[in-house]
Amino acid sequence: MLHSSHRAYPRGARVAHLLREEIAAVLPRLHGMSADLVPLPPSITMVDLPADMRSATVYFSLMDGPGRAGAVRQVLQDHAGEIRQLLGKRLALRRIPPLHFIYDARFDRGAEMAELLAHLPSAQEQEDLP
């Protein structure tokens, strides 16, 4: 009998979480790739894994903004097979799904919103207006 905690946190979600952690852990270990990702490596923000677990969409963000997103995505995609091999050695999964990398722009939108809000007049300034 399954415990209720297993139903609340399905296998796909657990595997996606595990993949996110492990991909982030193996990125610095990839030979030749780290030089391509200078000055700042990507952060793995999320892994989307459909119910059939036949492919994984890996979302990443960059601390220095979206300017390098296309180049970094290409480097990650070029090394996807090597990443899968490393994951296969580290994880007790029968099959590591193909990885597809996508830039996660959510953080850029959040930074843009914070910038806009920072330039709004304060409540005191609005009261002082005629």
For each residue, the residues with C-beta under 8 A, 3 or more apart:
1:
2: 6 7
3: 6 7
4: 7 8
5: 8 9
6: 2 3 9 10 11
7: 2 3 4 10
8: 4 5
9: 5 6 13 14
10: 6 7 13 14
11: 6 14 15
12: 15 16 49 50 51 53
13: 9 10 16 17 49
14: 9 10 11 17 18
15: 11 12 18 19 49 53 93
16: 12 13 19 20 46 47 48 49 56
17: 13 14 20 21 47
18: 14 15 21 22 91
19: 15 16 22 23 47 49 56 58 87 91
20: 16 17 23 24 44 45 46 47 58
21: 17 18 24 25
22: 18 19 25 26 87 90 91
23: 19 20 26 27 44 47 58 83 87 99
24: 20 21 27 43 44
25: 21 22 28 29 90
26: 22 23 29 30 83 86 87 90
27: 23 24 30 33 34 37 41 42 44 83
28: 25 34 41
29: 25 26 86
30: 26 27 33 34 79 82 83 86
31:
32: 35 36
33: 27 30 36 37 75 79 82
34: 27 28 30 37 38 41
35: 32 38
36: 32 33 75
37: 27 33 34 40 41 42 72 75
38: 34 35
39: 64
40: 37 62 63 64
41: 27 28 34 37
42: 27 37 60 61 62 72 76
43: 24 60 61 62 63
44: 20 23 24 27 47 58 59 60
45: 20 59 60 61 104 106 107
46: 16 20 58 59 104
47: 16 17 19 20 23 44 56 57 58 59
48: 16 56 57 59
49: 12 13 15 16 19 53 56 57 97
50: 12 53 54 55
51: 12
52:
53: 12 15 49 50 56 95 97
54: 50 97 98
55: 50 97 98 99 100
56: 16 19 47 48 49 53 97 98 99 100
57: 47 48 49 100 101 102
58: 19 20 23 44 46 47 76 99 100 101 102
59: 44 45 46 47 48 101 102 103 104
60: 42 43 44 45 72 73 76 101 102 103 104
61: 42 43 45 103 104 106 107 108
62: 40 42 43 65 66 67 68 69 72 103
63: 40 43
64: 39 40 67 68
65: 62 108 111
66: 62 69 103 105 108
67: 62 64
68: 62 64 71 72
69: 62 66 72 73 103 105
70: 73 74 103
71: 68 74 75
72: 37 42 60 62 68 69 75 76 103
73: 60 69 70 76 77 101 102 103
74: 70 71 77 78
75: 33 36 37 71 72 78 79
76: 42 58 60 72 73 79 80 83 101
77: 73 74 80 100 101
78: 74 75
79: 30 33 75 76 82 83
80: 76 77 83 84 98 99 100 101
81: 84 85
82: 30 33 79 85 86
83: 23 26 27 30 76 79 80 86 87 99
84: 80 81 87 88 96 98 99
85: 81 82 88 89
86: 26 29 30 82 83 89 90
87: 19 22 23 26 83 84 90 91 93 96
88: 84 85 91 93 96
89: 85 86
90: 22 25 26 86 87
91: 18 19 22 87 88 96
92:
93: 15 87 88 96
94:
95: 53
96: 84 87 88 91 93
97: 49 53 54 55 56
98: 54 55 56 80 84
99: 23 55 56 58 80 83 84
100: 55 56 57 58 77 80
101: 57 58 59 60 73 76 77 80
102: 57 58 59 60 73
103: 59 60 61 62 66 69 70 72 73
104: 45 46 59 60 61 107
105: 66 69 108 109
106: 45 61 109 110
107: 45 61 104 110 111
108: 61 65 66 105 111 112
109: 105 106 112 113
110: 106 107 113 114
111: 65 107 108 114 115
112: 108 109 115 116
113: 109 110 116 117
114: 110 111 117 118
115: 111 112 118 119
116: 112 113 119 120
117: 113 114 120
118: 114 115
119: 115 116
120: 116 117
121: 125 126 129
122: 125 126
123: 126 127
124: 127 128
125: 121 122 128 129
126: 121 122 123 129
127: 123 124
128: 124 125
129: 121 125 126
130:
